[in-house]
Structure formats: C-alpha cells, structure tokens
C-alpha cells in the first residue's frame, strides 16, 4: 500500500478516504474522478478529518495535521478511529514513514514546525488500536526550539490497545521533540482520560512529555480532570516527563487547579506522576487523589516520583493510595539540590509480597539529596499508613545537607520492620518536629523504631509539642546515632517505650508537659526497658513525667534502666501508674540510674508494702529507685509519694532495722536529697523517711529517728487522736449544770422560784491536751447554743416549788491532732443536735437558799468527720449520746458586807453518758471498733455568790469544782486499744457577773478553765439570758 500511495502522488492524484476511496486525476484542466470501494484493509476504513485550522460539530476517524505550523482548533469533535501505522507522511519527504497509529497528530518531533497548539472543547476520543505498535490518542511534536501546547476542556479521551504490541507504548497525550529548549504546556479542564492496554509488556501513559535531545520545560495543569491508566502486563504512568540526553536544564511544573483523580493500574510498575529527567527543577502542586496499583509478583509503584536537581512537591489531595508487591512509595524525590515536600493528603502505602525481604519497601514519603548544598524539608499534615513485610517507613529522608521534617498528623508504620520517621544526614543539621496533632508509631522487630535519626557530625534535634505521641511496637520509640555532633530531644508530648541515642553530646529534655511512658507491655516477655542517652556524658533533664504502667500484660513488674551520666529531676517519676491506694498488690518495680541523680525538686511515686520490713533480707518490699552513682541536691529535695498496696490492709506494722528501703544509693547521697511529699500512714502507725544507720540509702520507718535498738519513739497515725477527740467532743458538747440555765441574781429580796423561766445560753471553749501515749497533741474548740423553758411550775405544800421544762440545742466542735515527731496533722469535726427535758425542785421560794435538786435527760445526734494531710478524702460517720444527770446543792448565807450578802452553795452532780457509734474503716486501712466512751461523770464543788440586799446590783460569783469521769475514752484501732488524753480528773474554776436588766430579763457572763494531767487545759466563755414570767 505505501508504494501505491507513492505512485498516486507522482501522478498528481489527490486522495480522500471516506468509507470508499475516491481518486481524482488531473489532466489538461479536466478532472476525472472514480471511486473504488474497498473492503479489506482497516487503513482504508478509517475516516480522516481535515481540520486546517479547525473543525466544529463533526465526527470522524482521526486527524493528521503533521505537515504544518500553527493552531488546531476543535469544537465538539468526536473521533472513533486511529490513523494506521505508516499512514502519516514524514515531513520533508515524499514517502510515508512507519509512524505510530495516532488519533490526533499535530506536527512530528522531526519536523521544523512552530506555534503548534491544540485547543479543543467538547472533544471526544473513543477508539481501540489493534495494531502491534505504539498508539497515541494525541501526539504533538516539533524539532524547533518553540512552545507547543495541548489544551482540552470538557473533553473525554478513551484509548485502548488490544493487539500484541510488546515493548511498545500506549499514550493518551504525547508531547515530543528532537531538539532542546522546547516548552510543553498541557491543560486539562473538566476532562476525563482513560488509557489502557491488553498487550503484553506494553507501557501505558496518560500524559507523556518526552525530549529526545537536551532539556525541555513541561507545564501540566489539571482542573477537575481525571486520568485513568491501565496496563495488563506492562508498566503505566499517569503523568510522565522524560529527557533522553543532556537534561540538566529541564524544568517541570505540574499544577492541579482543583481536585480530580489519577488512577494507575499496571503489572510491573505503576506511577501516578513520574519525573525522570535529572533536570533543573520540578514543581508539583497536586490536588488530585491518586490510586496507584502494581499487581505483578515483583512490581513497584509510586504515587509521585520526582528525580530532578531540585524538587518541590505540594500535595493537597484527600488520599494517595499506592500498592505493589515489592517497592511502594507514596512520594519519592531524588536530586542534588533542595528537596521540599509539603503534604496534606492521607497516604496509604502497601508492599504486599508475603516474604520478608529487605528489597521490599513501603515508604510514605522518601526524599534524597545527594549533595551537601541540598537541603530536605518535609512537612506533612496528612496521615501516613505503610504496610508490608519488608522495610516500611512512614517518612524517610537522606541528605548530605540539612534535613527538617515537620509532622502534624498520624504516621503508622506498625509492621514487622517499620520505622515511623527515618532521617539521616552527614554534616548537615537533622531536625524532626512533631506538632500537637502528631502521632507516630513504628514496628515490632529489632530494627524498628518510632523515629530513627543518624548523623555523622551534624547537629540533631527532635522536638515533640504538647499533645504529640511517639511509639513503636517493639518499644523502641527513638533510635539515634551521632558520632561527634550534638543530639537534643525536647519532649513536651508523650513518648511510649524507650530511647537509644548514641554519641558523646546527647541531652534529653523531658519538658514540663512531656511524658515518658514506660508502657504496659502488650506482648512478649519484656520485663526490662532500657534508656541509653549518650555513649558518655549523656544528660536527662526531667521536668515532666516518667511513668510506669500499672503492671505488665503478664502481671509482672517492670525494671527500667537509664544508662545516662546524669539524670536531673524536677518533674515526676511515677512507678505506681497513678493508682489509688490499695488498687493492686503489684509492688517491686525498679528504676535504675546507671549514673548520678540530681535532685532539683520534683517528685517520685512508689508502691510500697507497709509491713515490718522483714522481707527481702530485711529491706522490705517496695518499688525501688536505684542510683549506681551519687545523689546530690540542686535547688530542692525530691518529694517521695508512697502508695500503700492492697496487701497493706490490716498491717501497718512496726518496722525492724533500718525499715523499708525505697531509694538505694551505691555512692554517696546528700542528706537533703529526699523528703516525703505527703505523710505515710497505715493502720495505727505513721512512717517517716530517713537514711540508713550505716549507708546512704533511704528507708521508711515507723520509729522516730530509727529504731535505736528497739527503743525508738513510735510514730502513731494522728487520725487515732482525731477519732478519739471526736468521741470526747460529742460527749462533752451539751453538758450543763443548773446554774448554766438559771441566773441566780436577786431583785433586792430573793430569786423567786415561783416564776416560770425561759432561758438561753451560748458557750465557747478552746483547749488542748496530749493523747495516745503523749505522741499526739490535740487542740480543740467548740461552740454550742442551748435554749429551753418551763412548761409548768408547781407550788408544793411544803413551801417548795417544782419546775418542769424542755430544752434543745445545736453545737459544733473541731479538733486538730498533730504528731509531735512528724508534724502531721489530722482534723476532726463534730456537729450535733440535742433535745431533752429537765425538772428542778427548790425547797424555798428563794432559789439561792436551801436545798435544790436538778434532773435532766437529753439525747444528742452527731455527724462526725475526719480529714487531713494523711487522709485520703474525708471520712464521715454518725454517733449518738444519751445523757442523764442528777444535781444537788444547798444555798447557805455566809455574811453581809455593804450592799451584798455572800452565799455559798455546795454542789454535787452525777451524769451518766451513753455513747454509741458504728465501727469504721478508712482508706488508710485503719479499722475503728469497740467504742468505749460511756461512763459516769462526777462533779463536786462549791459556788460563792454575792447578791444585792436592798436593790438590783451587778453580782459577782465564783465556782470551783473537781471533775472526774469513769469513761475510758478508748477505741480499738486495728485490734489494739488506744486512749484519748482527755484528763480523767480535772480541776475547774469559773468566775462571772450577773444582773437584772428589769424585773423580767436577767443576763450573766462567765469564763473559766479546766486543768488536768496529759497537759490538759480547757478555757471557756459563756453568756446567759433569762426571762421570768
């Protein structure tokens, strides 16, 4: 056929293919036309459209504009065929070349054409190539140093190769030149492209810009357009640029104006965007989602692959998904200049080969700079997930210059061999920044890590912002190597697992919000977790939290080993898992510092079994801090917070020897390095912290300043004193005498017993005494208000009178119990209400003279509270007191002096109090049983009173009493009885003034005190009001 066309051309014939072949012969100004219908060759069936310079609203087979300059304009053109191979005339020659089948051809790469521009709107290409050759939907080429472009809008391109076109390629849009300096521009707007091949070993491309000689500039703009590329047995590219030789000046710009999709499926290799020029620079601004899948047994796949000197990648798509059997990369750049990647897409990468092979790699973002003048900057806000059995990395950077990685998203490399972030430099700075949203996780084999960083001599830095999280399934959160440069970790986030940082200048700063979570191991037999900070001279500055888990997955304890020259603590080291007291029995975690410990304030939390310290060779059982160097103090002591374990219940035993070891010091320790952050109590005892008698380690002891050969001072739980003091306060709150109710002032004659009485009194007390073997000091105060009135007054035949009345009252009392040896305080509080009745007999109308008998009975209900430094919350409980009293007295006139008559009234009072309260058990494992505050109170005394003879006067009085009680004021604490220090025998003295306001109202004021053994003292003041009617 080619030879046939040749001779037709020689004969001056013109050819038009239109389902039939029309041949026109020109001779002597006359035209002879004849038609020949051909049925055999597909070459002749193809209908060529001639569009010079444009076609509108038409359809046909193909367009071949290979021998002209200028613009090709297509509007609403539909093409359904492809120009046969060899049907395109070679420019400048009279014979046809074996040119590839093309649907639209504009110029050719060998042709000297200029201003080649294809502008199409509403273009539809839908055809299948059956040729065993290359196939193109659109091909534009020129051999001139010129600009060529393809601009498609609202178009659709579908091209499929079905013939066996082995080692050939099928391309949607091909821009090609044989010269240097070409400028390619490709723009797709609202356009869909679907290019596929069923041929063996066929390469398929969506957009392909190719320079055979020298460099070219390629500009691709996608606007709401989709590219789908499929190769059944070869490789495939969504967008590809390639320079065959001398590519150093090539510039690549790819821009997405709005989102679309690039989908690439191939057998051997698949690329979403591939820039393979080793040219000057590449700039990619991608908004299109990508799905790139290579299905072959040893296949590779890349979402974006850029290999020019400088590469700038910006991805704003929602998702980039890449899958291959061997190597899979989300974004990959390589060059000698700066590599800058900014990503907000969610990247998912998988290497699916089931065999574990180091050549099988899955990497989310991979950047390489091979010159020390090139820096790497990677910033990602999109999640990255990598899966595979080979080497997997969320982000990997390799630079001879500087490397900076900024992460504000999740990176999941939780595989067999997975590294969340890997960054290596030689002499440049190596920096990794995790923002507050970052969460990075590595894999579970020995080579995995959350972060791996390495530098020959450059400075290295890892910065974790508050809210970030770093971990690895093998617990190696950070692995780093640096031979001579400085390595610094500034952690304000959460690091789960351990760190191994080699080098001579390593500083690990766990800052204020930083957490080193030493992990609740979820699998495997892992009882030790090792931090290695520096080959020598490494420093850990802890201002945040170093946290142990509650327990390991198998119920074992954790041993943490910190290999560091110096650990300075101003934060928290928590071996308890922040458990409430008694939450578990697990105790025995160790925190070992193979270096020196510097106390800069800070806190340490330990689980401890508070027993007699006889276990473990006389060292007791506790979580333990081990310092294999020296302990020194910087700006303050470290506070130790002891959490008793559940097994401490009902123990609280007296310690033996040095006590329970909580800090082991192999070197020397300053005497002010540690102190208790809060009191430690269990059962009836309190424990204090001190150094051993012959070593520098630190122990808990229930004796003040050591046992001293068994003669030390026992330290009691001050809550014992509070419980006892509450009991005493309830019993004493509403105690009263007749003259606490009755004001005995005279109206110039007598105090008339025939009148009814309304009365009210308010009383305040303040006192102190020693309690519980003199080891606790009690300070107390109380307030009470009582009132009552006569219901009736009866005049008796013998000239006497009997009053019957009712009374009620409210009171509250507070006490503070302080340990003399430790200074620990516990507070008690009692609030009470009472109601009762009274009856009083006066032998005479004058209440001041002769015999009187006073009876009363009252019931009190009390709400009690215990709180304080050593208490875990507030303990509340109820109690009651039923009191019954009989009082006798006899008023005797003594003498008169001026306007006053002096009287003496001997008195005796007997009051029985019955106290009742339920048994209690508090959170410090203190059990309170067998309350014993019931008993008989006896008062014997005399009252001296001066009263006015002829008129109302202010009348002084004084009263002296001896007080005794048979109540033991005891409680059993953990089965052992302890007694309150409230004195059994007390001396009481009162002094006061009373007087009448008028014939009905009287007032009095008094103050007094009580004194007894156990340094008992109590001072009181009282105001009374009477109304007679």
Secondary structure, 3 states (H helix, E strand, C coil): CHHHHHHHHHCCCEEEECCCEEEEEEECCEEEEEEECCCCCHHHHCCEECCCCEEEEEEECEEEECCCCCEEEEEEEEECCCCCCCCCECCCCCCECCCCEEEEEECCCCCCCCCEEEEEECCEEEEEECCCCCEEEEEEEECCCCEEEEEEECCEEEEEECCCCCCCEEEEEEEEECCCCEEEEEEEECCEEEEEECCCCCEEEEEEEEECCCCEEEEEEEECCEEEEEECCCEEEEEEEEECCCCCCCEEEEEEEECCEEEEEECCEEEEEEEECCCCEEEEEECCEEEEEECCCCCEEEEEEEECCEEEEEECCCEEEEEECCEEEEEEEEECCCEEEEECCEEEEEECCCCCCCCCEEEEEEEEECCCCCCEEEEECCCEEEEECCEEEEEEEEECCCEEEEECCEEECCCCEEEEEEEEECCCCEEEEECCCCEEEECCCCCCEEEEEEECCCCEEEEECCCCEEEECCCEEEEEEECCCEEEEEECCEEECEEEECCCEEEEEECCCCEEECCCCCCCCCCEEEEEECCCCCEEEECCEEECCCCCCCCCCCEEEEECCEEEECCEEECCCCCCCCCCCCCCCEEEECCEEEEECCEEEEEEECCCCCHHHHCCEECEEEECCCEEEEEECEEEEEEECHHHCCCCCCCCCCCEEEEEECCCECCCCEEECCCEEECCEEEEEEECCCCCCEEEECEECCCCCCCCEECECHHHHHHHHHHHHHHHCCCCCHHHHCCCCCCCCCCECCCCEEEEEEEEEEEEEEECCCCEEEEEEEEEEEEEEEEEEEECCCCCEEEEEEEEEEEEEEEEEEECCCCCEEEEEEEEEEEEEEEEEECCCECCCEEEEEEEEEEEEEEEEEEECCCCCCEEEEEEEEEEEEEEEEEEEEEEECCEEEEEEEEEEEEEEEEEECCEECCCCCEEEEEECCEEEEEEEEEEEEEECCCCCCEEEEEEEEEEECCCCEEEECCEEEECCCCCEEEEEEEEEEEECCCCEEEEEEEEEEEECCCEEEEEEEEEEEEEC
